[in-house]
């Protein structure tokens, strides 16, 4: 990894990780090649939307053909390609083709809209953008047309599913290479493999650079701890591009093991349960809101879920009460996951005592994962004390991509990553997550930066000031509450108008405030700063609770905000089923 793009591991650490056998010199392109050679006729990908069942041999050949076509179109090693695809087989064909030639997928989510996609394409100087024609009632071709006119570096838009319209169908790109695929400069194990999105607390997403060596080690370690082998069947219930369903152990972990990956178009029980029965699914991962829905639906379900051995729950803290329901309802072992796309991943072990599984968020994958729990002055705290989590290790990045100022704040001088999580460490080495130190909302597993939403609210001509905070929600864990001060003389606004304005600015639907309250002023601390602590307390107490520090006209939250996810999310009813960039 180029030090100019992002800080990398010092050689003394890299040498240690290689000597320990963590980094084995593997690449993703070779990984698929090896599995296809070992068992070409074993099913790799099941895509029920198209009735497709691709073997390892077929996936390997499709990746080669697409790689050859991309090379012919001038996409080469180091080029960035924004991939925004739902759970369809073409997602894997695309990313493995890019891995083969050393181009870097930039993993976008189906929920992202113009604001996010334009930024990703601009910041990375993306050469190409891969989309479906439509998904969830949204036309991605219209989005692509806008971005294409605004980002000069963007040369290609490929449509992987549906009518390509004015763009090129991905199915028209592949070429049959004459003999083995010839890549001019194939990627090395220490090269960047892809860029993931950070769930950070600022309004500007950071890009997380992951190498072949470090990410493959996290897959291998996850497989060992989760019992994934060639006989496993992994259900991708969450959006495929998220770190959690990619690597914990995820679809890439399953492919590393030579297992079968089953793509679930929607994560609700009505779609997932039939797939568990028909495909013999053995393991899957969910965020807490979905886990609750599944545990409530399972006892009355007519489908046979007995093949399911392990349910991983991560993306947000899983309450102890909810955790205790998983085994009785689904008949499988719960495995809690706590981690981040920046690196560190913790799992409860399959043989941990039941109390440990329901009350902690696990232990790190690697013996070389270094954990510190510190106070506000970076002084180490004793076991059992609550403090800030710092970490470094063989699969935790040493810096964000092209973000030197942010890196100076987010990493210590000796390479520890400041995760922003508040935790305590138990005597057994398990972590218990107590919350976040950053100004961030965790809405059903999606991390929302308060600053980003506030900036969009402030763009409204009638808004003088705005503050966004988290409020508790029994289903989502947290949802967003926006406190808004209108400009003097401005016409009164209704909450629905504010939400419509924010949504109209091209922001992902899950970031639109769940509740909007109009107030005359904000509470202040003793030194005159706005007190987000008091705002959060007011939000926790519900509508009209701001009256103690200002006259307020409150607005009830959307009814859908706390309802179970619909089978088909939409702009007005976003499903809370997607986890953050964290695992």
N, C-alpha and C positions, 0 to 999 in steps of 0.2 A: 504494500500500500504506500502510495506516495506521501511523503511527509508534508509536501506542499498542500495536499488536499485535506489531510487529517493526520494528526499525530499517530504514530504506530507504536508497537511494543518495542522497548529498548532491546538490543540484541541479547543481553544477559537473560532477560525474561523469555524471549523467543527460544533461545538455546535450552533453557530449563524446560519449557513446555514440549519441545521436540524430544528431549532426552527422556521425559516422563511418559512419552507415547501419546500425549494428548493431540499433538499435531503430527499427522502421519503422511503429509504430502499428497493429500487427495484433492481432487477438484470435482465439482458437480457434474461436469460433462463426462468425466471418466467414471464417476460413480454410476451413472445410468448405463454407460457402455459396459461396465463390468457386470451389472445385474442382468442386462440383456444377454450377455454371453453365457452367464451361469444358468439362467432359466428363461429362454426367449418366449416360451409359450405360456408362462404364468401370467395371470391377469394383473395388470398394474393399476389401471384407472377404470372405474365404472362411472359413467355419466348417464343417469336415468332419464334426463330431459331429452337426450337424443337416442336413447337405447343403445349406447355405445359401450363396448368393453374392449379396451386396448390392452394388448399384452405388452410385456417389457420390450420384446423385439419390435413391435409396432411403434411404441412410443419412441424408442431409440431411432428408428428409421425416420419417423415424422420429424423429430428434432433435427436430424441431419439435413433432411430436405428443406426444412424451413430455414435453417442456418445458411445453407447454400444460397437460397433465394434472397435472404437479407444481405449477405455479402455482395451479391450481384447488384443490389440497390444501394451499395455504398455504406452500409452500416457495418462498422468495424470495431475492433477492440477499443474499449474506453468510451464508446458512444453511450449516451443515456437514453433509455426507452421507457416512457411512462406507461405502465401496464395497469389498466383499470377494467378488470374483467370480473364477472360473477363466478359462481362455482360451476364452471364448465370445463370440459377436457382441454380446450384450447389454452387455458391458463398454463397448464403444464407443458404442452407442446411449445408454447411461446417462451417460457422462462428457460427451458432446457436448451432451446435453440440459441438464446442469448448467452447462456452460460458457455455453450460450445465455442462461440466466437469471441468471448471476452467482453461483449457489450453488457451494460449494467441495467437490469430491470430497476425501475423506481416504482415501488409498490404503492399504488393508490387504491382507495377503497371505492366500491360502487356508490357509496353515499356522498363522496366528494363532488363538488360542483365547481362553477367557473372560478371562484376566488382561489380555491385550493389548487385546481389543476393548472390554471395560468401561472401561479407561483412556482409549482413544481417544474413546469416546462421552462420557465424563464430562468430560474435559479440553477438548474442543471444544464441548461442549453440543450435540452432534449432533441435528439434527431428524429424520434418517432413517438407515436402515441397509439396504443392498441386499445380498442373499445369494443363493446357489443353495439349493435344498432340501437336496440332498446332493452331496457330492463327495469322491472318494477314500475312501469308506466312512464319512464323518463327516456327521452330521445337523446342519446349521447352524440349523435351526429351533429345536432344543433350546437351542442357544447364544443365539439371539436372544431366546427367551422369558426366559432368565435375565437377560440384559442389560436387557431392557425393564422388568423389575421393579426394577432397581437404578439406572436413570438416568432421573430425572423428565423431563428435557428431551426425551428420545427419543419422538417422536410416531408415527413410521411405520416399519414393517418391510415391505420389498418383496421378494418372492421372484422372481428373474429366470428361474429354470429349475426345472422339476419341480413337484410338488404343493405349493401354498403352505401347506397346513394351516390354522392359525388366522390366518395373515397374508394380505396382499393380493398377488395375482399382479401382477408388473410389467406384464404384457400387458394388464391391466385399467385401467391408469393413463392411457394416451395418449388425447388428445382431438383432434378435427379443429378447428384454429383457424379462425375465420371470417376468411378472407383471410390475409395475412401474419401471422406470429407477432408479437403485441404484447407486448413486455417492458417493464414500467413503468420500470425503471431499468437499462438494458443495461450490461454491464461495459465499462470503458475499458481501453486497452492497458496502463496502469500498475497496474491493479487486480490483486489476487490471483486466480490461476486455480485453484490447488489447494494442498493440503498433503501433502507426502511425509513419510516416516518416516526419521529419522536412524538410522544404524548406530552410534551412540555407545557409549562405554565405561561409562557409568553405568547404573544399573538403571532409569532413567526415560527412555523414548524422547522425543526432542525432535521437534518438528514443523517441517518446512522449508517456508517460504512461498515459492512461485514465482509470478511474475507472467506475464501473457501476453507482454509485451515481451521479458523476459529469456529465457524458456524457448524461445520461438519462434526467437530468435536462435541458441540452441544447436542447434536442429533444423536450421536453414538451414546453419549452419557445418559440422555433422556431415555433412549430405548432400553438401556440396561436397568434403569430405575423403574420403568413402567412396564417391563416384561414384554416389550414388542419384539417379535421375531418374524420369520418368514410366514408363519401360519396366522399372523394377526390380520384383522380387518379393521382399518381405521375409517371412521365416518367424519368427513369434513362438514360439520354442521354450521360452523361460523364462517364468515367471509374468508376465502382461501388465502388472500394476501396478508392477513394479519399474522403477526409473529407467533401468537399462541397456536392457531391451527396449522401453522407452517412447521413449527419446530418443537412443540412440547407435548409429546414427541412429534405430533403433527404429520402432515402428509409427506414432508421431506424425510422425516424420521422413518415413516413406514416404507417409503421407497428405498431408503438406505438399507433397510432390513430385508428387502425383497418381498414385502407384504402387499396387501391389496388396499387401494385407496378408493373409497366410495364417496362421491360428491352428493351432498344434500342441497337441493335447490332452495329450500326454506327450512329454518331450524325448528319449527313448531312440531309438536308430537304427531299431528295428523300427516305430516310428510316424513318425518324421521323414523317413527315407529315401524311403518311398513318396510322401510329399507333395512332397519335392524333385523327384522325377521327374515326378509328375503335374501339378504346378503350375509347373514350370520355375523353381524358387526360385533367385534370384541372390545373395542375401545373408542372413546370419543372425548371431546372437550367442550365445555359450555361455560358461559359466564353465569354468575349467580341468579339473575332474573330468569334465565331460561332453565336453569337447574330446578328452580322452584316450580315452574310450569310443568316440567317433565315429571317431577315427583308427585304433583297433584293429579296429573293425567294417567300415570302408569297403573294405579290400582284398578281402574275401571276400563283399561284398554283391552281390546280383543286380540291385540297382537302379541306374539310370543317374543319376549325380550330376554329370554334365558341365555342367549349367546353373549350378552353384554357382561364383560368381566370387570372393566374399570371405567369409571367416570371421573375425568379430570375437571376440576372447577377452578377457574382463575380469572384474571382480568380485573377483579375487585375482591375485597374481602368477603368471604362467605361466612355468614353468621353461624354461630355454634348450633342454634336451634334448627336452622335450615340444614346444616351439615348432617345432623342426626337423622334426618328423614330419608337420606339417599339410599342407604342400605335396605331398610324395610320396604321402601316403595319400588326400587328398581332391581333389587336383588344382586347388586354388584358392589365392588369395593370403591369407596371414595378416595380420590387422591387429590389433595389440595396443591395448587401451584401458585407460586408468587415469584414474579420475575419482571423483566423489562427487555424491550427490544435492544437496549444498549448492551445487554449481556446477561448478568447474573440471573440464574433460574434456581428456585428452590422447590423441592417436592417433599410432601410427606411420603414415607416409604410404605410399600404395600404390606410390610410386616410390622409397621409401627403399632403400638397399642391403640385401641379404638379412641381413647380419650385424647391422645396426641393428634390423631387424624382430624378430629372435629374441633380442636381448640388451637391448633397452630397452622402456620402456612409453610411448614417444611424446612428442610436443610438444603444447602447448596449441592449442586451436581458434583463438583470437583473438589478433591483434597487440596488443590491449589487455588480455590476461591478464597480470597482473603476478605474477612468481614470486620468492620469496625463500627461500633455504636458510640457516638460522641455527643458531647453537649454543644451549646452554641459557640463555644470557643475552640472546638475541635479537640477537646480533651476526652480521652477514652473513659467510658463509663463501665461500672462493674456489671457482671451478669445479673439480669433481672431488672436493670434500670432502663427507662424509656429515653431514647435519644434518636439522633439522625443516623441513617444508615449510609455508610461509605463502603465501597467494594472495589477490588481489582482482581483480575484473574485471566485465565487463558482464553476466555471468550467474552470478556467485557472490554469494550472499546476504550481507547486512550484519548479519544476526542471526536467531536462531530465533524462532518464534512464541511470544509470551508467556513468555519465559524470560530476564528481565533478569539474574539472577545468573549463569546459565550463559553468557550473551552476554559478560559482563565477563571471563570466563575464556577464552572461545573466540575472541574477536576482539580485535585490537590497537586502541589508541586511534585509529589512522588507518585502520581498516577492513579490515585483513588478517585473513583467516580462518586459524586454527590448525588445520590438517587432521588433526594427529595422526600423519601419515605421516613416516617417516624415509626420505630420498631422497638421491641425489646427481645433480648436473647435469653432462652431458657437454659437451664443447666445441661440439657441434652443436646444443645446446639441448634435447636429449632428456633425459627423466627416467628414472632407474633406481630402482625402489622396493626399499628394503632391509628394510623392516619397519614395525612400528607402535610408536609411543611410548606409546600408551595400553594399559591392562590389558584386552585384548580378544582374543578368539579368532576367527580367520577360518576357519570350518569349511566348506570347499568353496565359498566365496564368501558364506556367511551370516556376518554379524558378530554375535558373541554377547558381551554384556557380562558379565564375570565376576561383578561385584557383584550383578547381577540374579539369577543362578543361586545365588550364595552365600546371598542373602536367603531364597530358597525352601528351601534345604537347612537353614538355621538354624531354620526353622519346625517342623522335625521334633522331636517331644518328646524323642527320644533323642540328638539332635545337640547337642554343646557348642559346636563351632566348625567352620568349613569354609572351605577356600580352593580356588578353581577356577583352573586354569592351562591353557595350550595345550601339547599334545605333538605332535611331528611325525607326519605320516601320509603315506605315499607316494602315496596316492590323493586324499585330501581336502586335502592341504597341512597342515592342523592339525585336531585334534579335541580334545575337552574331557576333562580329567582332574580329578576332584574328590577332594581330600584331606580326610578327615572325622575329627574327634575326637569320640568318643561321651562322653556324660555319665557320671560315676562311678555305678556301680551299674546302668547301663542294660543291658537285655538285648542280647545280640549281634545285629547286623543283617547281612543279606546285601546285597550291592550291588544285586541286583534289587529289593529292597524299597525302597531309597533312590530308585532310578529311578522306581519305581511311584508313590512318594509325590510326587515332583516333577511327574511327568506328571499326577497326579491333582489338582494345584493349578491346572490349566488353563493350563499353560505350553506354548508351541509345541513340538512334538516335537523339532525340531532343536536345541533348547536343553537337552534332557535330557542329563546327562553321559554320555559314551561309556564312561568308566572311572571306577570309584569305588575308592579305597583308604582303608582305615581305619588311622590312625596314632595314636600316643600323644602326639605333640607336633609343632610346626612348627619348621623351622629359623629361626634368628634372625640378624640382622645384628649388627655390632659395637655398635650403639646400642640393641639390643633389639627392633628391629622385625622383623616376620615377613619372611623373605627369599623373595619370589616367584621371584627368580632361581634360588635353590637348588631350589625346588619344580619350576620348569620344567626344570631340569637333571635332576632325579630322574625326572620324567615322561618326558623324552626317552630315558632309559636303560631304561625299561620297568618292569614289575612287580618288586617286591622291592628296588628301588633306593633306597628311602627308609630302608633299615636303617642307614645311616651316621649319621643324626641322630635316629632313633627306631625302636623296634620297630614293624613294620607288618604288617598282614594284608592282602595285596594281592588285587585282583580283576582278572581278565582283562577286557578290553573286550568289548563286544558284537561278535559276528562280523560283523554287518551294517555296522558303522561304517566299515570300509574296503572294503566290497564295492561293486561297481558298482550304481548305482541301479536299483531294481526299476521295472518299467514303470508300476506304480501305487503311489505312496508311501502309507504308512499311518502310524498313530501309532507303531507299534512299529518301523517301518523307513522313517524319513523319507528322502526322496531328497535327496542333496546337490546338487541341480541348480538351486537358486535362488540368485541373486546377492544381495548386500546392497543396502541403499539406495544404495550407491555404484554408479556405472556401471562 
